[in-house]
Amino acid sequence: MNRRFLAIINPAAGGGRCGRMAQDALAKLRAANLEIEIAETKEPGQATILARAAYARGCRQFIAVGGDGTSCEIVNGLFPEAENGERPALGFLPLGTGNSFLRDFTDRGAEASAAALVEGRRRGCDVLRLRHAGGVLYFTNLLSMGFAADAAVVANRRFKPLGQFGYILAVMLCLARLRRRAFPLRADDDAEPDRRRCLFLSFNNSKFTGGTMMIAPQASTDDGLIEFVRWGPVGRLQLIANFSSLFDGSHIRHPQASRRAVRSVEFQLDAPIDIMVDGETFTLDCRRIDVLPGALDVII
């Protein structure tokens, strides 16, 4: 078994906690006979550059040392090159804020992730691909638009150092100025685009977001499908009354909620919009989401 990895560290993740804890965590992996090269990011987007350069020189095993955003940056460094190349593997030292993706596999966080790296446990994982007017974005967790993206934008801009509590504060602020909008789209072979107003749309590869919110309880990381969750234009009082259901997945039983497993989604937006992808926010003119089945090995 190849035991050589490139660990890409985001020292700012988790409000700086990652930078303080990373070296000790990696030292324990080295003591278990893993060969680990280290690269540390100094600014947003650098993990993508580091991963792309490493893949080009033949590196195929990576460790994301940070949170969901660090993992997403690494995935965007591995693809699109890995679409037609050798399949890469990604392990985790979850020292960031949310670490939502890993909750599909374990609730033991860094302990379980480190054990998987030492033991070489891996499984195939789908990668979702967003085509937008400016290029392509890849992700393994989810893409949200509407209320969930609005909350992520506020959390990232105003409350990020507060972690999960900051996300809750952002949700409360967005609740006060609640917006319900249409995001015209056509999923799979739909005859007509869906132009109905909604609270949020979410396109999921895994179940969780915001740390412990189970937005897509029926999502699977290896079924070759996009779990498409829609919550209609519920009002403020309804949202408050049902807010706790977002944490156990029961929100999809609400009369205005729906979910579908689809292979692709085509958007018919007339302008760029705010979206949240794997815990990070972007403003993009979205065109299409589809799936690369089993394109990545995750070590977990």
N, C-alpha and C positions, 0 to 999 in steps of 0.2 A: 504494500500500500504506500502510495506517495504521501509523505508526511511533511512536504514543503509548502508553505503558505506565504502570501503577502497579506499582512494585517494593515489595513488603512484606518487610521485613528482620526476621529474628529474630536479634538480636545475640548471644543466648546459645547459638545452635546451634554444634555442633562444639566444645563446651567453651569458647566465647567467641571462637573463631577467626573466626567469621562477622562478628562486630562489628568485628574488626580489619581484615578484608579487603574488606568490602562496598563501601566508598566508592571504592576504587581500581578494583574490578571494574566498578562502575556508571559511573565516569568514562570508562572505555574504551568502553563502549557509547554514551555520549553523544558521544564523539569520532567515533563511526561514524554520527552523525546520528539516533540514537534520542532521542525526547522522553520523559524518565523523571521521573515524580513519585515521591517517596519517602515511605513511611510505615514507622515503626519500632515494633515491638511491645515492650511493657514487662512483659508477663505472659502465661502460657499462655492460649490461647483468643482473644487479641486479634486475631490475623490473621483469624479468622472474622468478627469484627465489622467490621474495616476492609474486607475484601473485600465483605461484604454491602452496606455503605453505598456503596461505590464502584460496585458493579453497579447499585444503585438509581438512582444519578445518571448512569448511562449509560456507565461504563467497561466495556470488554469485553476488554481485554488486560492480563494480569497477569504479574509475574515473582516467583516464590518464591525469596527469597534466604535460604537455610538448608538444612535437610535434609528428609527425608520427612515429618516431623511438620509442618513449616511448610506444605508443599504440601497436606497433608491438611486443615489448618485453613482454607486458602484455598478449597479445593474445597467445604468445608462452609459457606463464606460465599456461594458462587456458587449452590449448590443449597439448597432446591428451586426457587428463583425461575427458574433457567435451564432447568428441565425443560420449561416451556412458553414460554420467552422466547428471546431471541437467544443463539446458542451462544457461550460465552466461549472465550478462548484463554489457555493457561498456559505460560509459559516458565520457565526455571530458571537460577539461579546456585547450583550445588550446593556450598555451603560448610559443610554440616552434617556429621553423623557417618556415617550409613549411606548415604544417597542410593541406595537399592536400586532404586527404580523406573527410574531412568535407565539402569541396566545392561542393560535390554532393548534399548536403542537404541545405546549407545556405551560404550566403556571409556575415553574421553578426558575424561570429567567436565566441569569448568567450561569447558575450551577448546572442546569441541564444542557445549556449550549456548550459549555466547556467540556462536559462529559462526552457529548456527541463528537466534538472535534477530536478528542483523545481516542475514542473508540472507532472513529471513522464511519459513524452512522449517517447515511444520506438517503434522500428520496427525491424523485422527480417532482418538479414544480412548474406549473404554467407561468408564462410571462404575458402580461397584457400590453398591447401596443396601441398608443394613441397617435394617430396622424393629425397634425394641425397645420395651419397655414404656414407656419415657420419651420416645420420639420417633423420629427418623430420623438415621442417620449415613451419610455418603457417603465412598467411598474409591476409589483407582485402583490400589493395589498389592495388598494382601491383608489378610485377616482370619484369624487363627489362634486356636485354642483347644487346651488341653491343654499338653503339654510346651513347645511353642514360646512360648505365651503366658506360662507360668510363668517361663521364662527371661527373657522381655522385662520382666516385672514386676520380677524381681530386678535385672536390668541397669539399669532406669530408676531404681529406688529406691536402689541401693547402688553401682553402678559406672558410671553414665552418663558422667562426665568421662573415663573411660578408652577411650571409643569402642568399636571392634570388639573390642579385647582385653577390655574389660569385659563384652561380650556372651559371649565365650568363658568367662570366669570364672563368669558366671551359669549358663551351660549346665552347667559342671562341678558347681556347687553343686546344681542341680536334679537332676542325675544321681545324686547321693548320696542324695537323698530321693525317688527315682523314684515317680511316681504314674501309674496307668493307670485311666482312668475312661470311663464311657459318656456321650455327649452325644446323646440321642435326636433323630433328625431324619428327614425324608422329602424326598428329592430328586426333582424333576420328578414323574413319575407312579408312583413306587414304591408298590406295593400296601400295604406295611407299613413302619412306621418302623424304622430301624436303631438297635438298642439295644446293640450290641456295645461292649465296652470297647476303648479304643485308647490309643496313646501321644499322638498329636496328630491334629487335623483342620486343614486349611488350605483357604481359599476364595480363589482367586487370580485377579487380572486380569493380573499380570505374573509373571515367573519368579523373582525374587530376593527375599531378605529378609536382615536382619542384615548388610548390606553385600555379602557374596559367597556366601551360601548359596543354591543353586539348588533351592528347594523344589518348584517347579512347572515342570519343563523344557519342558512342552508348552503352557504358557499363552500366550495371545495377547491383546494389549491392544485388538484391534479386531475380534474374531470374534463379539461379542454373547453370549458364554458365560462361565460361571464354571468355572474349572479347580479341581475338587474333589479334593484329595489327602488320603488317609487312610493312616496307618501304625498297624497293629494293636498289641496289647499286648506288644511285644517286651520282653525282659528287659534288665537292666543290662549284662550281658556282650555281648549281641547289639548293643545300642546302641553300646557302646564300639567293638566290632569294625567296625561299619558307619558310624561317625560321619563319617568322611571322605567317604562317599558323598553326604552332604547338600550338599557343595560342588560336585559335578559332576552332580547330578541322578540318579545311578544308584541312589539309595535306592528309587526307585519300582519297581525290578525285584526288590526283596526279596519273599519269599513272603508276608509279612504286609502288604505295601503295595498300594495301589490308587489309580487316578485315573480321573476321569470329567469330561466336559465337560457341564455342566448349565445350565439356564436359571433355576432357582430352587431354594431350599432352605427348608423349613419346619421350625422347631425345636419340640421338645416338652419343653423344660427345665422343671424344677420350682423353680428359684431362679436369681438372677443369678449369672454366672460371670465370671472374669477372661478377657479377650480382648486380643489385640494387633492393632491396626489401623494399618497404615502406620507402624510403629515406635513408636506411642504405645499406652498401656495404659488399659483401661476395665474397669469392673465393671458388666455390663448383663444384663438379662433379654432375651435375643435371641429374636426371633420369626420373621423371614424375611429372606433375602437374595435380591435379584433384580438385573437388569441394565438400565441405560439405555444402549442401543447408540449409540456414536459421539456421546455427549452433550457431549464436551469436545474442543477442539482442543489438542494439545500441540505446543509449538514446540521441535523437537529434530531 
